[in-house]
Amino acid sequence: MWEGYQKCISNLNLIDSLWTNLSAESGINYVLKIEEREKFFTRYSEILPYLYWIIYNSPNPQSEEIKALKEIIGEEEIKTTFQMKKLYFLISNPKLLNPMKQELTKLMVNDPRLSKS
């Protein structure tokens, strides 16, 4: 359980730093090169399985944090099993990084399964 939270948050931090570096180098309206896009795909691909596991195995599936995470990742809007579509959605919306980190951190702090260990 702890590993899932850690994996998500650390990869979101890495993605955030990638965006920060790109913005500093090239400005806000920068178009991603293929190599850069692959870095984002790799990081988000590592996150999604853990993120879905956290969301769908939460002891409180109706919590505000779970609802917020589902909304942030576009779960209700996308309704697809195609991971690539979700990856494109996340990559094209870097403003979702901080809300995802905040909600995951709240979930981790409040997850009763972690306090038992």
MDTraj code that builds the backbone (N, CA, C; nanometers):
import mdtraj as md
import numpy as np

residues = "MET TRP GLU GLY TYR GLN LYS CYS ILE SER ASN LEU ASN LEU ILE ASP SER LEU TRP THR ASN LEU SER ALA GLU SER GLY ILE ASN TYR VAL LEU LYS ILE GLU GLU ARG GLU LYS PHE PHE THR ARG TYR SER GLU ILE LEU PRO TYR LEU TYR TRP ILE ILE TYR ASN SER PRO ASN PRO GLN SER GLU GLU ILE LYS ALA LEU LYS GLU ILE ILE GLY GLU GLU GLU ILE LYS THR THR PHE GLN MET LYS LYS LEU TYR PHE LEU ILE SER ASN PRO LYS LEU LEU ASN PRO MET LYS GLN GLU LEU THR LYS LEU MET VAL ASN ASP PRO ARG LEU SER LYS SER".split()
xyz = np.array([
    [0.0827, -0.1187, 0.0000],
    [0.0000, 0.0000, 0.0000],
    [0.0872, 0.1251, 0.0000],
    [0.1805, 0.1301, 0.0951],
    [0.2709, 0.2441, 0.1058],
    [0.3470, 0.2645, -0.0257],
    [0.3916, 0.1541, -0.0857],
    [0.4673, 0.1612, -0.2110],
    [0.3860, 0.2287, -0.3214],
    [0.2574, 0.1992, -0.3276],
    [0.1716, 0.2598, -0.4293],
    [0.1639, 0.4106, -0.4152],
    [0.1419, 0.4567, -0.2936],
    [0.1377, 0.6011, -0.2697],
    [0.2722, 0.6653, -0.3043],
    [0.3795, 0.6027, -0.2560],
    [0.5130, 0.6573, -0.2795],
    [0.5459, 0.6631, -0.4284],
    [0.5133, 0.5559, -0.5006],
    [0.5404, 0.5500, -0.6447],
    [0.4660, 0.6621, -0.7168],
    [0.3397, 0.6807, -0.6851],
    [0.2593, 0.7859, -0.7484],
    [0.3160, 0.9238, -0.7187],
    [0.3390, 0.9516, -0.5924],
    [0.3837, 1.0856, -0.5539],
    [0.5238, 1.1147, -0.6075],
    [0.6148, 1.0183, -0.6008],
    [0.7504, 1.0442, -0.6513],
    [0.7503, 1.0643, -0.8025],
    [0.6701, 0.9863, -0.8754],
    [0.6623, 1.0062, -1.0204],
    [0.5943, 1.1382, -1.0553],
    [0.4940, 1.1783, -0.9795],
    [0.4312, 1.3091, -1.0033],
    [0.5315, 1.4215, -0.9787],
    [0.6169, 1.4049, -0.8789],
    [0.7220, 1.5045, -0.8551],
    [0.8207, 1.5094, -0.9718],
    [0.8565, 1.3928, -1.0259],
    [0.9466, 1.3893, -1.1415],
    [0.8819, 1.4540, -1.2639],
    [0.7541, 1.4267, -1.2854],
    [0.6816, 1.4872, -1.3974],
    [0.6762, 1.6385, -1.3801],
    [0.6509, 1.6810, -1.2587],
    [0.6463, 1.8240, -1.2293],
    [0.7802, 1.8903, -1.2621],
    [0.8900, 1.8253, -1.2249],
    [1.0215, 1.8832, -1.2545],
    [1.0499, 1.8825, -1.4045],
    [1.0028, 1.7799, -1.4769],
    [1.0172, 1.7805, -1.6233],
    [0.9465, 1.9013, -1.6834],
    [0.8220, 1.9247, -1.6388],
    [0.7467, 2.0406, -1.6894],
    [0.8153, 2.1710, -1.6526],
    [0.8651, 2.1800, -1.5307],
    [0.9321, 2.3020, -1.4853],
    [1.0547, 2.3304, -1.5712],
    [1.1348, 2.2271, -1.5963],
    [1.2546, 2.2444, -1.6789],
    [1.2192, 2.2842, -1.8216],
    [1.1188, 2.2197, -1.8790],
    [1.0774, 2.2538, -2.0156],
    [1.0251, 2.3961, -2.0239],
    [0.9463, 2.4354, -1.9264],
    [0.8910, 2.5712, -1.9255],
    [1.0018, 2.6748, -1.9130],
    [1.0994, 2.6458, -1.8288],
    [1.2101, 2.7396, -1.8089],
    [1.2941, 2.7531, -1.9356],
    [1.3129, 2.6405, -2.0053],
    [1.3958, 2.6413, -2.1255],
    [1.3231, 2.6977, -2.2466],
    [1.1958, 2.6659, -2.2602],
    [1.1287, 2.6905, -2.3873],
    [1.0022, 2.7734, -2.3793],
    [0.9605, 2.8116, -2.2624],
    [0.8374, 2.8896, -2.2502],
    [0.7158, 2.8015, -2.2325],
    [0.6039, 2.8647, -2.2036],
    [0.4804, 2.7945, -2.1695],
    [0.4190, 2.7201, -2.2876],
    [0.4225, 2.7771, -2.4058],
    [0.3536, 2.7183, -2.5212],
    [0.4414, 2.6221, -2.5996],
    [0.5274, 2.5541, -2.5327],
    [0.6220, 2.4631, -2.5944],
    [0.5524, 2.3369, -2.6440],
    [0.5907, 2.2917, -2.7634],
    [0.5380, 2.1668, -2.8183],
    [0.6378, 2.0565, -2.7835],
    [0.5882, 1.9487, -2.7247],
    [0.6761, 1.8402, -2.6805],
    [0.7387, 1.7666, -2.7982],
    [0.8685, 1.7410, -2.7866],
    [0.9372, 1.6567, -2.8836],
    [0.9066, 1.5118, -2.8477],
    [0.9308, 1.4226, -2.9414],
    [0.8997, 1.2806, -2.9204],
    [0.9719, 1.2258, -2.7971],
    [1.0999, 1.2581, -2.7809],
    [1.1762, 1.2054, -2.6665],
    [1.1175, 1.2537, -2.5343],
    [1.0757, 1.3799, -2.5330],
    [1.0184, 1.4349, -2.4104],
    [0.8832, 1.3724, -2.3815],
    [0.8043, 1.3530, -2.4855],
    [0.6735, 1.2903, -2.4692],
    [0.6898, 1.1497, -2.4124],
    [0.7923, 1.0780, -2.4582],
    [0.8169, 0.9422, -2.4083],
    [0.8486, 0.9423, -2.2588],
    [0.9204, 1.0442, -2.2122],
    [0.9500, 1.0541, -2.0684],
    [0.8206, 1.0684, -1.9885],
    [0.7304, 1.1520, -2.0387],
    [0.6024, 1.1708, -1.9706],
    [0.5197, 1.0426, -1.9748],
    [0.5152, 0.9769, -2.0908],
    [0.4412, 0.8513, -2.1022],
    [0.4944, 0.7481, -2.0041],
    [0.6262, 0.7384, -1.9944],
    [0.6869, 0.6408, -1.9037],
    [0.6456, 0.6670, -1.7596],
    [0.6568, 0.7910, -1.7160],
    [0.6221, 0.8248, -1.5775],
    [0.4746, 0.8003, -1.5482],
    [0.3876, 0.8483, -1.6385],
    [0.2441, 0.8285, -1.6157],
    [0.2062, 0.6807, -1.6262],
    [0.2732, 0.6060, -1.7143],
    [0.2451, 0.4622, -1.7262],
    [0.2775, 0.3894, -1.5970],
    [0.3811, 0.4352, -1.5273],
    [0.4167, 0.3750, -1.3991],
    [0.3164, 0.4110, -1.2903],
    [0.2543, 0.5269, -1.3019],
    [0.1608, 0.5740, -1.2000],
    [0.0238, 0.5083, -1.2108],
    [-0.0292, 0.4973, -1.3317],
    [-0.1697, 0.4574, -1.3485],
    [-0.2094, 0.3284, -1.2774],
    [-0.1326, 0.2197, -1.2881],
    [-0.1763, 0.0980, -1.2166],
    [-0.1885, 0.1193, -1.0656],
    [-0.0914, 0.1887, -1.0076],
    [-0.0969, 0.2172, -0.8636],
    [-0.2135, 0.3091, -0.8306],
    [-0.2327, 0.4107, -0.9139],
    [-0.3396, 0.5073, -0.8905],
    [-0.4760, 0.4392, -0.8943],
    [-0.4975, 0.3537, -0.9944],
    [-0.6248, 0.2819, -1.0018],
    [-0.6419, 0.1864, -0.8848],
    [-0.5327, 0.1224, -0.8438],
    [-0.5422, 0.0313, -0.7302],
    [-0.5826, 0.1091, -0.6054],
    [-0.5205, 0.2243, -0.5845],
    [-0.5540, 0.3085, -0.4684],
    [-0.7003, 0.3509, -0.4742],
    [-0.7441, 0.3972, -0.5910],
    [-0.8815, 0.4464, -0.6060],
    [-0.9833, 0.3354, -0.5830],
    [-0.9628, 0.2207, -0.6462],
    [-1.0657, 0.1172, -0.6432],
    [-1.0537, 0.0198, -0.5272],
    [-0.9503, 0.0348, -0.4455],
    [-0.9372, -0.0481, -0.3253],
    [-0.9370, 0.0357, -0.1987],
    [-0.9821, 0.1558, -0.2112],
    [-0.9871, 0.2452, -0.0956],
    [-1.0882, 0.1940, 0.0067],
    [-1.0548, 0.2045, 0.1361],
    [-1.1514, 0.1637, 0.2377],
    [-1.2726, 0.2573, 0.2422],
    [-1.2585, 0.3749, 0.1830],
    [-1.3687, 0.4707, 0.1792],
    [-1.3845, 0.5239, 0.0361],
    [-1.4468, 0.4458, -0.0528],
    [-1.4565, 0.4841, -0.1942],
    [-1.5382, 0.6101, -0.2202],
    [-1.6154, 0.6547, -0.1218],
    [-1.6952, 0.7767, -0.1392],
    [-1.6281, 0.8999, -0.0782],
    [-1.5023, 0.8851, -0.0365],
    [-1.4334, 0.9992, 0.0253],
    [-1.4141, 1.1116, -0.0760],
    [-1.3994, 1.2311, -0.0233],
    [-1.3783, 1.3483, -0.1093],
    [-1.2494, 1.3342, -0.1902],
    [-1.1473, 1.2742, -0.1304],
    [-1.0199, 1.2576, -0.1994],
    [-1.0333, 1.1643, -0.3194],
    [-1.1048, 1.0534, -0.3011],
    [-1.1254, 0.9585, -0.4112],
    [-1.2071, 1.0244, -0.5217],
    [-1.3127, 1.0931, -0.4841],
    [-1.3940, 1.1637, -0.5838],
    [-1.3092, 1.2656, -0.6591],
    [-1.2255, 1.3383, -0.5859],
    [-1.1401, 1.4398, -0.6488],
    [-1.0402, 1.3757, -0.7449],
    [-0.9786, 1.2645, -0.7042],
    [-0.8838, 1.1966, -0.7927],
    [-0.9515, 1.1474, -0.9200],
    [-1.0695, 1.0898, -0.9060],
    [-1.1429, 1.0437, -1.0244],
    [-1.1729, 1.1600, -1.1181],
    [-1.2089, 1.2713, -1.0596],
    [-1.2382, 1.3894, -1.1415],
    [-1.1115, 1.4419, -1.2084],
    [-1.0033, 1.4469, -1.1344],
    [-0.8769, 1.4979, -1.1871],
    [-0.8290, 1.4156, -1.3057],
    [-0.8343, 1.2845, -1.2948],
    [-0.7829, 1.2019, -1.4044],
    [-0.8850, 1.1817, -1.5147],
    [-1.0008, 1.2432, -1.5012],
    [-1.1003, 1.2343, -1.6073],
    [-1.1679, 1.0995, -1.6157],
    [-1.1744, 1.0295, -1.5050],
    [-1.2326, 0.8951, -1.5022],
    [-1.3757, 0.8948, -1.5534],
    [-1.4544, 0.9884, -1.5108],
    [-1.5952, 0.9907, -1.5510],
    [-1.6126, 1.0346, -1.6957],
    [-1.5275, 1.1267, -1.7423],
    [-1.5424, 1.1779, -1.8774],
    [-1.4894, 1.0819, -1.9831],
    [-1.3796, 1.0158, -1.9522],
    [-1.3138, 0.9344, -2.0541],
    [-1.3791, 0.7974, -2.0695],
    [-1.4150, 0.7333, -1.9596],
    [-1.4838, 0.6031, -1.9631],
    [-1.4258, 0.5101, -2.0696],
    [-1.2991, 0.4831, -2.0601],
    [-1.2358, 0.3959, -2.1577],
    [-1.1341, 0.3065, -2.0886],
    [-1.1085, 0.1935, -2.1492],
    [-1.0041, 0.1068, -2.0967],
    [-0.8741, 0.1303, -2.1722],
    [-0.8761, 0.2224, -2.2670],
    [-0.7566, 0.2507, -2.3443],
    [-0.6638, 0.3411, -2.2646],
    [-0.5584, 0.2833, -2.2137],
    [-0.4656, 0.3577, -2.1297],
    [-0.4034, 0.4740, -2.2065],
    [-0.3800, 0.4578, -2.3367],
    [-0.3172, 0.5643, -2.4145],
    [-0.4004, 0.6918, -2.4121],
    [-0.5310, 0.6787, -2.4174],
    [-0.6167, 0.7972, -2.4161],
    [-0.6030, 0.8708, -2.2825],
    [-0.5959, 0.7959, -2.1749],
    [-0.5771, 0.8576, -2.0436],
    [-0.4389, 0.9227, -2.0339],
    [-0.3384, 0.8570, -2.0891],
    [-0.2044, 0.9143, -2.0861],
    [-0.1998, 1.0465, -2.1619],
    [-0.2595, 1.0503, -2.2799],
    [-0.2644, 1.1757, -2.3563],
    [-0.3373, 1.2837, -2.2774],
    [-0.4457, 1.2458, -2.2129],
    [-0.5228, 1.3414, -2.1329],
    [-0.4365, 1.4004, -2.0214],
    [-0.3651, 1.3148, -1.9491],
    [-0.2828, 1.3614, -1.8377],
    [-0.1648, 1.4457, -1.8853],
    [-0.1003, 1.4021, -1.9925],
    [0.0147, 1.4762, -2.0437],
    [-0.0269, 1.6134, -2.0944],
    [-0.1435, 1.6217, -2.1529],
    [-0.1875, 1.7504, -2.2079],
    [-0.2459, 1.8428, -2.1007],
    [-0.2496, 1.7979, -1.9766],
    [-0.3038, 1.8788, -1.8667],
    [-0.2077, 1.8843, -1.7481],
    [-0.0917, 1.9496, -1.7641],
    [0.0049, 1.9528, -1.6532],
    [-0.0482, 2.0225, -1.5283],
    [-0.1515, 2.1027, -1.5420],
    [-0.2074, 2.1714, -1.4246],
    [-0.2720, 2.0729, -1.3271],
    [-0.2874, 1.9478, -1.3675],
    [-0.3469, 1.8464, -1.2802],
    [-0.2465, 1.7857, -1.1822],
    [-0.1182, 1.8117, -1.2029],
    [-0.0154, 1.7500, -1.1182],
    [-0.0316, 1.7821, -0.9702],
    [-0.0372, 1.9093, -0.9366],
    [-0.0461, 1.9460, -0.7949],
    [-0.1739, 1.8972, -0.7291],
    [-0.2910, 1.9109, -0.7939],
    [-0.4107, 1.8539, -0.7302],
    [-0.4000, 1.7030, -0.7088],
    [-0.3388, 1.6302, -0.8038],
    [-0.3219, 1.4856, -0.7856],
    [-0.2334, 1.4571, -0.6656],
    [-0.1217, 1.5294, -0.6554],
    [-0.0306, 1.5089, -0.5420],
    [-0.0996, 1.5409, -0.4100],
    [-0.1759, 1.6500, -0.4073],
    [-0.2447, 1.6890, -0.2840],
    [-0.3452, 1.5831, -0.2405],
    [-0.4257, 1.5345, -0.3341],
    [-0.5274, 1.4350, -0.2989],
    [-0.4636, 1.3024, -0.2586],
    [-0.3590, 1.2616, -0.3278],
    [-0.2897, 1.1380, -0.2901],
    [-0.2270, 1.1500, -0.1516],
    [-0.1698, 1.2642, -0.1227],
    [-0.1099, 1.2853, 0.0091],
    [-0.2162, 1.2792, 0.1184],
    [-0.3309, 1.3425, 0.0951],
    [-0.4409, 1.3367, 0.1937],
    [-0.4867, 1.1925, 0.2140],
    [-0.5010, 1.1196, 0.1028],
    [-0.5431, 0.9793, 0.1137],
    [-0.4419, 0.8987, 0.1936],
    [-0.3150, 0.9178, 0.1641],
    [-0.2102, 0.8423, 0.2312],
    [-0.2120, 0.8708, 0.3813],
    [-0.2241, 0.9961, 0.4179],
    [-0.2256, 1.0345, 0.5592],
    [-0.3471, 0.9759, 0.6311],
    [-0.4596, 0.9689, 0.5622],
    [-0.5840, 0.9229, 0.6249],
    [-0.6145, 0.7753, 0.6040],
    [-0.5285, 0.7033, 0.5332],
    [-0.5552, 0.5623, 0.5049],
    [-0.5321, 0.4789, 0.6309],
    [-0.6376, 0.4197, 0.6867],
    [-0.6229, 0.3438, 0.8118],
    [-0.5338, 0.2209, 0.7968],
    [-0.5203, 0.1687, 0.6761],
    [-0.4365, 0.0501, 0.6555],
    [-0.2892, 0.0811, 0.6764],
    [-0.2500, 0.2051, 0.6532],
    [-0.1096, 0.2420, 0.6721],
    [-0.0759, 0.2634, 0.8185],
    [-0.1695, 0.3093, 0.8959],
    [-0.1424, 0.3339, 1.0379],
    [-0.1315, 0.2050, 1.1180],
    [-0.1798, 0.0945, 1.0609],
    [-0.1723, -0.0346, 1.1309],
    [-0.0331, -0.0952, 1.1246],
    [0.0475, -0.0516, 1.0243],
    [0.1790, -0.1134, 1.0094],
    [0.2827, -0.0518, 1.0979],
])
top = md.Topology()
chain = top.add_chain()
for i, resn in enumerate(residues, 1):
    res = top.add_residue(resn, chain, resSeq=i)
    for name in ("N", "CA", "C"):
        top.add_atom(name, md.element.get_by_symbol(name[0]), res)
traj = md.Trajectory(xyz[None], top)
